[in-house]
Amino acid sequence: MAKQYDVLFRLLLIGDSGVGKTCLLCRFTDNEFHSSHISTIGVDFKMKTIEVDGIKVRIQIWDTAGQERYQTITKQYYRRAQGIFLVYDISSERSYQHIMKWVSDVDEASMAVSFPEMN
């Protein structure tokens, strides 16, 4: 079966629990909005294919759980992502203040990548 896209991007949504990561994902991929909140357990993902200048781009968006108990699982996805969205709730100063913690987690994960020695 032939690929149905030319380029694949893996994107990640991270942020505190309840800030709207899943709502953003559903709105973008399915054009739906769900007003009820069900916490993501671990990690979930959706895909959408769009066309940009004649190139079929498949976007794989990973939705992570914001609860601390899942962070060891979600951190494993940081290194495989080509882009990361830091999400916070504009009505919650606390979720905004936690953005620096999320940035630090991403930095820490990116430093853990081992590079071959260069001669």
Summary of the structure (lengths in Angstrom):
residues: 119
radius of gyration: 15.9
end to end distance: 41.3
largest distance: 55.4
contacts: 293
relative contact order: 0.24
helix: 32%
strand: 27%
